Amino acid sequence: MEQSQLRNHLRYKAIHYIRSFVQSKRIGYCGNRVYIDRNVKLLRFPANIRIEDNVVIKEGTRICACNATATLSIGKNTTVGYHAFLFSSNRINIGEDCLIAPFAYIVDSNHKFDREKKINQQANESAPIIIGNDVWIASNVTILKGVMIGDGAIIAANSVVNRNVDPYTIVGGSPAKKIGIRE
């Protein structure tokens, strides 16, 4: 397998093995050679988080299973960039061989906003987010509840994804719209 620039220069040191070992005792599953950078937080219900083999999670990332029934899984060989936020109130599944750039925000819930009640007194609505294999999510992307992103798709920087993305499609903008096809 050809290695990316990141993985060519990534050095697993003893501290990374220690972080991975410690998290393996807290989360539902932690695969082999998981690189967990400093200041990564696995929050609230870590037993509902599954991280497969050879995943890289960079500094400042927050991964949260927000309640006792929420699940979050990250597939093999996926990289999660600096300061990404992944918050699951229902289910977030990220496939294999994905690249999630810095400052991505992936959240499967939203507050209701009925006029008759104050917003801070209203319940959340949630729907699963499913991200296929070989997907590139560029920096500062927001992915909202109920979205399915097909295999091989690319999400351009600064996009807001609020609807499904077909396989091998390139989308961008706010809201994200098709801007191309991956050749």
MARLUM-448978 format. One record per residue: residue number from 1; residue in three letters; x, y, z of N, C-alpha, C in turn. Coordinates in Angstrom, 3 decimals, m for minus. Each point is the difference from the previous one (the first is absolute). Example, Ala and Ser with C-alpha at 12.3 -4.5 7.8 and 13.67 -1.06 7.14 Angstrom:
<pts>
{pt 1,'ALA',{13.190,m5.690,7.800},{m0.890,1.190,0.000},{0.900,1.200,0.000}}
{pt 2,'SER',{m0.350,1.050,m0.720},{0.820,1.190,0.060},{m0.770,1.090,0.730}}
</pts>
This chain:
<pts>
{pt 1,'MET',{0.845,m1.180,0.000},{m0.845,1.180,0.000},{0.888,1.241,0.000}}
{pt 2,'GLU',{m0.234,0.890,m0.945},{0.731,1.255,m0.038},{m0.430,0.852,1.191}}
{pt 3,'GLN',{0.962,0.597,0.676},{m0.297,0.783,1.197},{m0.134,1.476,m0.338}}
{pt 4,'SER',{m0.893,0.664,0.693},{m0.163,1.437,m0.166},{1.167,0.736,0.647}}
{pt 5,'GLN',{0.094,1.278,m0.307},{1.041,0.831,0.603},{m0.063,m0.064,1.518}}
{pt 6,'LEU',{m1.212,0.094,0.563},{m0.146,m0.057,1.452},{0.565,m1.300,0.542}}
{pt 7,'ARG',{m0.410,m1.106,m0.554},{0.419,m1.288,0.544},{1.481,m0.270,m0.253}}
{pt 8,'ASN',{0.577,0.553,m1.064},{1.439,m0.149,m0.236},{0.819,0.656,1.102}}
{pt 9,'HIS',{m0.516,1.078,0.584},{0.749,0.763,0.991},{m0.486,m0.219,1.426}}
{pt 10,'LEU',{m0.979,m0.837,0.170},{m0.551,m0.269,1.328},{0.934,m0.959,0.738}}
{pt 11,'ARG',{0.348,0.355,1.193},{0.887,m0.837,0.800},{m0.733,m0.465,1.245}}
{pt 12,'TYR',{m0.216,m1.304,0.074},{m0.613,m0.573,1.194},{1.070,m0.082,1.073}}
{pt 13,'LYS',{m0.236,0.692,1.076},{0.919,m0.017,1.120},{m0.686,m0.734,1.147}}
{pt 14,'ALA',{0.737,m0.230,1.055},{m0.558,m0.714,1.151},{m1.265,0.672,0.530}}
{pt 15,'ILE',{m0.020,1.333,m0.006},{m1.166,0.713,0.526},{m1.256,m0.311,m0.802}}
{pt 16,'HIS',{0.130,m0.215,m1.308},{m1.163,m0.317,m0.829},{m0.529,m1.396,0.326}}
{pt 17,'TYR',{0.899,m0.936,0.237},{m0.434,m1.338,0.411},{m0.679,0.060,1.372}}
{pt 18,'ILE',{0.542,0.807,0.881},{m0.604,0.137,1.338},{m1.394,0.611,m0.112}}
{pt 19,'ARG',{m0.144,1.082,m0.787},{m1.324,0.620,m0.163},{m0.998,m0.988,m0.582}}
{pt 20,'SER',{0.425,m0.738,m0.998},{m0.874,m0.994,m0.621},{m0.392,m1.086,1.003}}
{pt 21,'PHE',{0.967,m0.454,0.787},{m0.283,m1.029,1.006},{m0.994,0.513,1.035}}
{pt 22,'VAL',{0.222,1.213,0.496},{m0.903,0.572,1.013},{m1.412,0.123,m0.568}}
{pt 23,'GLN',{m0.119,0.514,m1.219},{m1.335,0.158,m0.601},{m0.650,m1.351,m0.287}}
{pt 24,'SER',{0.787,m1.016,m0.293},{m0.570,m1.325,m0.277},{m0.729,m0.563,1.217}}
{pt 25,'LYS',{0.348,0.470,1.181},{m0.680,m0.440,1.230},{m1.300,0.776,0.229}}
{pt 26,'ARG',{m0.156,1.147,m0.679},{m1.166,0.867,0.203},{m1.047,m0.138,m1.106}}
{pt 27,'ILE',{0.464,m0.202,m1.248},{m0.934,0.023,m1.113},{m0.447,m1.415,m0.364}}
{pt 28,'GLY',{m1.033,m0.076,m0.839},{m0.547,m1.295,m0.382},{1.000,m0.875,m0.726}}
{pt 29,'TYR',{0.772,0.605,m0.919},{1.025,m0.742,m0.719},{1.060,0.975,m0.477}}
{pt 30,'CYS',{1.262,m0.390,0.169},{1.139,0.774,m0.496},{0.924,m0.963,m0.729}}
{pt 31,'GLY',{0.111,0.161,m1.318},{0.791,m0.908,m0.820},{1.494,0.142,0.198}}
{pt 32,'ASN',{0.753,m0.665,m0.850},{1.461,0.015,0.039},{0.541,1.259,m0.669}}
{pt 33,'ARG',{1.135,0.478,0.520},{0.719,1.160,m0.547},{m0.901,1.215,m0.167}}
{pt 34,'VAL',{m0.819,0.261,0.987},{m0.804,1.221,0.026},{0.870,1.104,0.568}}
{pt 35,'TYR',{0.145,1.084,m0.757},{0.831,1.136,0.385},{m0.917,1.052,0.597}}
{pt 36,'ILE',{0.121,0.228,1.294},{m0.797,1.010,0.693},{0.958,1.095,0.457}}
{pt 37,'ASP',{m0.168,1.162,m0.594},{0.853,1.139,0.300},{m0.363,0.570,1.373}}
{pt 38,'ARG',{0.749,0.987,0.449},{m0.271,0.624,1.295},{m1.294,0.806,m0.064}}
{pt 39,'ASN',{m0.587,0.172,1.161},{m1.200,0.820,0.155},{m1.188,m0.485,m0.833}}
{pt 40,'VAL',{m0.100,m1.295,m0.207},{m1.174,m0.604,m0.634},{m0.929,m0.433,1.127}}
{pt 41,'LYS',{m1.276,0.308,m0.128},{m0.982,m0.352,1.033},{m1.047,m0.934,m0.584}}
{pt 42,'LEU',{m0.215,m1.127,0.676},{m1.073,m0.945,m0.327},{m1.008,0.135,1.130}}
{pt 43,'LEU',{m1.159,0.598,m0.299},{m0.872,0.553,1.017},{m1.271,m0.818,0.270}}
{pt 44,'ARG',{m0.578,0.284,1.147},{m1.291,m0.418,0.547},{m0.208,m1.502,0.085}}
{pt 45,'PHE',{m0.231,m0.698,m1.106},{m0.227,m1.440,0.017},{1.044,m0.682,m0.886}}
{pt 46,'PRO',{1.271,m0.009,0.443},{1.072,m0.517,m0.849},{m0.157,m1.483,m0.353}}
{pt 47,'ALA',{m0.740,m0.748,0.784},{m0.209,m1.418,m0.321},{m0.775,m0.173,m1.306}}
{pt 48,'ASN',{m0.629,1.061,m0.486},{m0.767,m0.071,m1.249},{0.803,0.470,m1.206}}
{pt 49,'ILE',{1.307,0.180,0.188},{0.890,0.444,m1.072},{0.836,m1.191,m0.464}}
{pt 50,'ARG',{0.090,m0.155,m1.337},{0.766,m1.096,m0.605},{0.999,0.612,m0.982}}
{pt 51,'ILE',{1.283,m0.309,0.204},{1.066,0.509,m0.864},{0.765,m1.203,m0.543}}
{pt 52,'GLU',{m0.006,m0.159,m1.308},{0.632,m1.157,m0.639},{1.513,0.194,m0.158}}
{pt 53,'ASP',{0.663,m0.980,m0.596},{1.454,m0.026,m0.151},{0.526,1.188,m0.806}}
{pt 54,'ASN',{1.189,0.457,0.379},{0.792,0.955,m0.762},{m0.687,1.350,m0.190}}
{pt 55,'VAL',{m0.838,0.377,0.949},{m0.659,1.305,m0.032},{0.945,1.033,0.619}}
{pt 56,'VAL',{m0.013,1.209,m0.564},{0.777,1.122,0.529},{m0.991,1.058,0.477}}
{pt 57,'ILE',{0.133,0.414,1.257},{m0.845,1.054,0.560},{0.933,1.098,0.496}}
{pt 58,'LYS',{m0.076,1.149,m0.650},{0.946,1.074,0.262},{m0.427,0.886,1.176}}
{pt 59,'GLU',{0.922,0.824,0.433},{m0.128,0.821,1.203},{m1.281,0.830,0.024}}
{pt 60,'GLY',{m0.610,0.060,1.183},{m1.147,0.863,0.236},{m1.335,m0.559,m0.434}}
{pt 61,'THR',{m0.023,m1.189,m0.553},{m1.252,m0.592,m0.466},{m0.882,m0.379,1.179}}
{pt 62,'ARG',{m1.300,0.172,m0.184},{m1.011,m0.397,0.982},{m0.923,m1.008,m0.657}}
{pt 63,'ILE',{m0.119,m1.171,0.616},{m0.877,m1.056,m0.492},{m0.950,m0.345,1.136}}
{pt 64,'CYS',{m1.306,0.128,m0.263},{m0.962,m0.119,1.083},{m1.191,m0.862,m0.395}}
{pt 65,'ALA',{m0.226,m1.068,0.751},{m1.277,m0.706,m0.015},{m0.816,0.686,1.092}}
{pt 66,'CYS',{m0.978,0.789,m0.403},{m0.645,0.965,0.898},{m1.003,m0.597,0.979}}
{pt 67,'ASN',{m0.432,m1.239,m0.227},{m0.939,m0.639,0.921},{0.242,m1.500,m0.005}}
{pt 68,'ALA',{m0.724,m0.711,0.838},{0.253,m1.432,0.204},{m0.305,m0.861,m1.222}}
{pt 69,'THR',{m0.802,0.493,m0.948},{m0.334,m0.792,m1.191},{0.724,0.481,m1.250}}
{pt 70,'ALA',{0.703,1.107,0.078},{0.722,0.545,m1.151},{1.229,m0.851,m0.303}}
{pt 71,'THR',{0.313,m0.166,m1.300},{1.206,m0.727,m0.400},{0.790,0.834,m0.990}}
{pt 72,'LEU',{1.308,m0.247,m0.016},{0.889,0.687,m0.914},{1.115,m0.960,m0.380}}
{pt 73,'SER',{0.198,m0.222,m1.303},{1.055,m0.912,m0.442},{0.830,0.650,m1.099}}
{pt 74,'ILE',{1.299,m0.303,0.045},{0.968,0.523,m0.973},{0.709,m1.198,m0.609}}
{pt 75,'GLY',{m0.062,m0.117,m1.343},{0.545,m1.150,m0.711},{1.506,0.018,m0.151}}
{pt 76,'LYS',{0.545,m1.137,m0.408},{1.441,m0.204,m0.162},{0.627,1.069,m0.900}}
{pt 77,'ASN',{1.220,0.354,0.348},{0.847,0.883,m0.816},{m0.573,1.399,m0.199}}
{pt 78,'THR',{m0.903,0.414,0.844},{m0.587,1.336,m0.094},{0.815,0.965,0.841}}
{pt 79,'THR',{0.115,1.236,m0.481},{0.689,1.054,0.724},{m0.995,1.088,0.358}}
{pt 80,'VAL',{0.004,0.396,1.268},{m0.840,1.095,0.484},{0.946,1.145,0.359}}
{pt 81,'GLY',{m0.160,1.132,m0.679},{0.919,1.123,0.126},{m0.158,0.788,1.287}}
{pt 82,'TYR',{0.909,0.946,0.168},{0.063,0.836,1.192},{m1.349,0.658,0.303}}
{pt 83,'HIS',{m0.377,m0.034,1.258},{m1.150,0.741,0.527},{m1.320,m0.330,m0.693}}
{pt 84,'ALA',{m0.146,m1.223,m0.467},{m1.289,m0.440,m0.551},{m0.936,m0.317,1.156}}
{pt 85,'PHE',{m1.290,0.212,m0.214},{m1.024,m0.306,1.003},{m0.974,m0.997,m0.609}}
{pt 86,'LEU',{m0.144,m1.166,0.643},{m0.934,m1.035,m0.429},{m0.925,m0.280,1.180}}
{pt 87,'PHE',{m1.266,0.386,m0.124},{m0.959,m0.120,1.098},{m1.193,m0.818,m0.457}}
{pt 88,'SER',{m0.191,m1.161,0.644},{m1.085,m0.902,m0.359},{m1.048,m0.056,1.103}}
{pt 89,'SER',{m1.239,0.342,m0.353},{m1.144,m0.226,0.888},{m0.794,m1.209,m0.461}}
{pt 90,'ASN',{0.305,m0.488,m1.200},{m0.671,m1.146,m0.592},{1.066,m0.977,m0.483}}
{pt 91,'ARG',{0.539,0.278,m1.240},{1.032,m0.884,m0.549},{0.799,0.754,m1.051}}
{pt 92,'ILE',{1.319,m0.089,0.128},{0.906,0.477,m1.036},{0.903,m1.174,m0.365}}
{pt 93,'ASN',{m0.022,m0.384,m1.280},{0.889,m1.035,m0.522},{0.893,0.629,m1.056}}
{pt 94,'ILE',{1.303,m0.063,0.208},{0.975,0.506,m0.959},{0.721,m1.208,m0.565}}
{pt 95,'GLY',{0.053,m0.092,m1.326},{0.565,m1.169,m0.670},{1.515,m0.089,0.089}}
{pt 96,'GLU',{0.544,m0.886,m0.819},{1.435,m0.248,m0.050},{0.673,0.955,m0.985}}
{pt 97,'ASP',{1.283,0.280,0.264},{0.857,0.763,m0.911},{m0.509,1.414,m0.264}}
{pt 98,'CYS',{m0.634,0.601,0.989},{m0.514,1.368,m0.133},{1.024,1.012,0.512}}
{pt 99,'LEU',{m0.092,1.211,m0.540},{0.785,1.120,0.483},{m0.973,1.065,0.485}}
{pt 100,'ILE',{0.091,0.321,1.280},{m0.816,1.058,0.588},{0.971,1.086,0.417}}
{pt 101,'ALA',{m0.083,1.137,m0.666},{0.964,1.080,0.189},{m0.263,0.750,1.305}}
{pt 102,'PRO',{0.924,0.885,0.376},{m0.168,0.770,1.231},{m1.303,0.801,0.032}}
{pt 103,'PHE',{m0.505,0.134,1.196},{m1.155,0.835,0.316},{m1.308,m0.492,m0.630}}
{pt 104,'ALA',{m0.062,m1.269,m0.387},{m1.277,m0.553,m0.459},{m0.939,m0.106,1.194}}
{pt 105,'TYR',{m1.286,0.170,m0.266},{m1.028,m0.073,1.046},{m1.081,m0.938,m0.508}}
{pt 106,'ILE',{m0.119,m1.164,0.637},{m0.956,m1.021,m0.417},{m0.923,m0.263,1.176}}
{pt 107,'VAL',{m1.274,0.379,m0.144},{m0.954,m0.113,1.110},{m1.330,m0.528,m0.534}}
{pt 108,'ASP',{m0.508,m1.049,0.638},{m1.219,m0.663,m0.499},{m1.273,0.458,0.710}}
{pt 109,'SER',{0.024,1.165,0.620},{m1.205,0.511,0.670},{m0.098,1.509,m0.177}}
{pt 110,'ASN',{m1.186,0.495,0.292},{m0.258,1.425,m0.089},{m1.110,0.325,0.987}}
{pt 111,'HIS',{m0.039,1.216,0.488},{m1.059,0.410,0.914},{m1.279,0.276,m0.769}}
{pt 112,'LYS',{m1.122,m0.370,0.595},{m1.283,0.435,m0.550},{m0.119,1.495,0.236}}
{pt 113,'PHE',{m0.865,0.637,m0.748},{m0.111,1.459,0.131},{m1.444,0.480,m0.175}}
{pt 114,'ASP',{m0.922,m0.723,0.647},{m1.397,0.427,m0.013},{m0.135,1.366,0.661}}
{pt 115,'ARG',{m0.870,0.798,m0.517},{m0.148,1.372,0.472},{m0.637,0.084,1.395}}
{pt 116,'GLU',{m0.785,m0.988,0.354},{m0.736,0.040,1.262},{0.872,m0.242,1.230}}
{pt 117,'LYS',{1.222,m0.476,m0.183},{0.896,m0.294,1.121},{1.330,0.700,m0.201}}
{pt 118,'LYS',{0.662,0.259,1.116},{1.362,0.527,m0.085},{0.906,m1.081,m0.594}}
{pt 119,'ILE',{0.939,0.408,m0.813},{0.876,m0.959,m0.680},{0.746,m0.881,0.991}}
{pt 120,'ASN',{0.459,0.578,1.111},{0.777,m0.798,0.948},{m0.853,m0.985,0.795}}
{pt 121,'GLN',{m1.303,m0.009,m0.218},{m0.890,m0.947,0.671},{m0.502,m1.079,m0.956}}
{pt 122,'GLN',{0.477,0.009,m1.220},{m0.483,m0.950,m0.999},{0.957,m1.172,m0.173}}
{pt 123,'ALA',{m0.575,m1.111,m0.361},{0.763,m1.234,m0.186},{0.849,0.054,m1.268}}
{pt 124,'ASN',{0.936,m0.916,m0.092},{0.776,m0.192,m1.222},{m0.733,m0.942,m0.938}}
{pt 125,'GLU',{0.234,0.175,m1.290},{m0.380,m0.964,m1.016},{1.301,m0.597,m0.515}}
{pt 126,'SER',{0.006,m1.298,m0.275},{1.221,m0.606,m0.512},{m0.318,m1.009,m1.092}}
{pt 127,'ALA',{0.970,m0.221,m0.867},{m0.076,m1.007,m1.057},{1.435,m0.397,m0.339}}
{pt 128,'PRO',{0.226,m1.265,m0.327},{1.366,m0.485,m0.226},{0.727,0.717,m1.133}}
{pt 129,'ILE',{1.310,0.080,0.146},{0.895,0.438,m1.065},{0.830,m1.213,m0.405}}
{pt 130,'ILE',{m0.012,m0.314,m1.302},{0.772,m1.126,m0.530},{0.956,0.549,m1.050}}
{pt 131,'ILE',{1.294,m0.198,0.223},{1.031,0.442,m0.928},{0.663,m1.251,m0.559}}
{pt 132,'GLY',{m0.004,m0.131,m1.328},{0.544,m1.192,m0.651},{1.511,m0.094,0.097}}
{pt 133,'ASN',{0.562,m0.894,m0.786},{1.443,m0.224,m0.056},{0.642,0.979,m0.978}}
{pt 134,'ASP',{1.278,0.317,0.218},{0.786,0.794,m0.939},{m0.599,1.393,m0.220}}
{pt 135,'VAL',{m0.484,0.610,1.065},{m0.617,1.330,m0.066},{0.994,1.032,0.520}}
{pt 136,'TRP',{0.057,1.159,m0.670},{0.832,1.111,0.441},{m0.925,1.126,0.440}}
{pt 137,'ILE',{0.087,0.350,1.274},{m0.747,1.123,0.565},{1.034,1.079,0.285}}
{pt 138,'ALA',{m0.052,1.084,m0.762},{1.014,1.061,0.100},{m0.208,0.827,1.263}}
{pt 139,'SER',{0.876,0.965,0.211},{m0.005,0.769,1.245},{m1.250,0.870,0.139}}
{pt 140,'ASN',{m0.409,0.174,1.245},{m1.130,0.853,0.376},{m1.333,m0.450,m0.577}}
{pt 141,'VAL',{m0.163,m1.270,m0.271},{m1.260,m0.536,m0.509},{m0.922,m0.324,1.173}}
{pt 142,'THR',{m1.285,0.280,m0.177},{m1.021,m0.390,0.967},{m0.910,m1.021,m0.667}}
{pt 143,'ILE',{m0.212,m1.136,0.658},{m0.915,m1.034,m0.491},{m1.114,m0.136,1.020}}
{pt 144,'LEU',{m1.232,0.145,m0.472},{m1.169,0.038,0.874},{m0.761,m1.315,0.018}}
{pt 145,'LYS',{m0.942,m0.111,0.905},{m0.743,m1.229,0.273},{m0.665,m0.574,m1.252}}
{pt 146,'GLY',{m0.042,m1.332,m0.041},{m0.724,m0.709,m1.039},{0.699,m0.114,m1.334}}
{pt 147,'VAL',{1.259,0.390,m0.089},{0.723,0.017,m1.270},{0.720,m1.325,m0.230}}
{pt 148,'MET',{m0.086,m0.481,m1.246},{0.792,m1.143,m0.453},{0.943,0.496,m1.089}}
{pt 149,'ILE',{1.292,m0.282,0.161},{1.010,0.391,m0.980},{0.545,m1.273,m0.623}}
{pt 150,'GLY',{m0.151,m0.106,m1.322},{0.388,m1.214,m0.704},{1.497,m0.186,m0.100}}
{pt 151,'ASP',{0.420,m1.231,m0.292},{1.408,m0.342,m0.163},{0.664,0.943,m1.005}}
{pt 152,'GLY',{1.223,0.398,0.307},{0.813,0.762,m0.931},{m0.380,1.455,m0.175}}
{pt 153,'ALA',{m0.951,0.500,0.770},{m0.432,1.394,m0.139},{1.038,0.953,0.570}}
{pt 154,'ILE',{m0.068,1.255,m0.451},{0.859,1.061,0.507},{m0.892,1.166,0.398}}
{pt 155,'ILE',{0.238,0.517,1.209},{m0.725,1.149,0.498},{0.991,1.169,0.069}}
{pt 156,'ALA',{m0.247,1.058,m0.781},{0.923,1.138,m0.085},{0.031,0.778,1.309}}
{pt 157,'ALA',{1.088,0.705,0.202},{0.217,0.786,1.223},{m1.140,0.992,0.232}}
{pt 158,'ASN',{m0.312,0.192,1.282},{m1.001,0.970,0.460},{m1.427,m0.331,m0.427}}
{pt 159,'SER',{m0.286,m1.241,m0.350},{m1.339,m0.387,m0.443},{m0.873,m0.384,1.174}}
{pt 160,'VAL',{m1.314,0.132,m0.194},{m0.999,m0.485,0.945},{m0.820,m1.053,m0.730}}
{pt 161,'VAL',{0.088,m1.244,0.471},{m0.676,m1.113,m0.658},{m1.270,m0.314,0.777}}
{pt 162,'ASN',{m1.143,0.223,m0.642},{m1.283,m0.250,0.648},{m0.872,m0.967,m0.787}}
{pt 163,'ARG',{0.568,m0.595,m1.063},{m0.715,m1.040,m0.750},{1.001,m1.026,m0.504}}
{pt 164,'ASN',{m0.507,m1.142,m0.440},{0.847,m1.111,m0.415},{0.916,0.387,m1.159}}
{pt 165,'VAL',{1.164,m0.660,m0.042},{0.986,0.209,m1.051},{0.232,m1.341,m0.690}}
{pt 166,'ASP',{m0.180,m0.016,m1.324},{0.180,m1.238,m0.766},{1.462,m0.422,m0.029}}
{pt 167,'PRO',{0.249,m1.300,m0.229},{1.384,m0.481,m0.108},{0.779,0.760,m1.075}}
{pt 168,'TYR',{1.267,0.262,0.279},{0.961,0.616,m0.916},{m0.413,1.391,m0.479}}
{pt 169,'THR',{m0.875,0.645,0.742},{m0.450,1.352,m0.314},{0.809,0.998,0.815}}
{pt 170,'ILE',{0.305,1.133,m0.594},{0.672,1.095,0.685},{m1.055,1.068,0.265}}
{pt 171,'VAL',{m0.135,0.394,1.259},{m0.972,1.025,0.365},{0.712,1.130,0.737}}
{pt 172,'GLY',{m0.621,1.189,m0.061},{0.556,1.134,0.713},{m1.040,1.082,0.183}}
{pt 173,'GLY',{0.233,0.854,0.982},{m0.870,1.145,0.237},{m0.832,m0.158,1.253}}
{pt 174,'SER',{m0.855,0.998,0.200},{m0.868,0.019,1.176},{m1.396,0.462,m0.413}}
{pt 175,'PRO',{m0.929,m0.941,m0.172},{0.155,m1.436,0.155},{0.784,m0.620,m1.164}}
{pt 176,'ALA',{0.590,m1.154,0.257},{0.840,m0.658,m0.999},{m0.826,m0.438,m1.207}}
{pt 177,'LYS',{0.571,0.252,m1.180},{m0.612,m0.409,m1.267},{1.064,m0.690,m0.847}}
{pt 178,'LYS',{m0.438,m0.816,m0.922},{0.918,m0.712,m0.880},{0.798,0.989,m0.828}}
{pt 179,'ILE',{1.338,m0.173,0.023},{0.874,0.850,m0.819},{0.867,m0.836,m0.939}}
{pt 180,'GLY',{m0.081,m1.330,0.110},{0.787,m0.840,m0.874},{m0.151,m1.468,0.324}}
{pt 181,'ILE',{0.721,m0.790,m0.777},{0.052,m1.454,0.167},{1.462,m0.385,0.120}}
{pt 182,'ARG',{0.303,m0.904,0.902},{1.366,m0.495,0.141},{0.300,m0.945,m1.153}}
{pt 183,'GLU',{1.029,0.314,m0.761},{0.378,m0.799,m1.196},{0.861,m1.171,0.392}}
</pts>
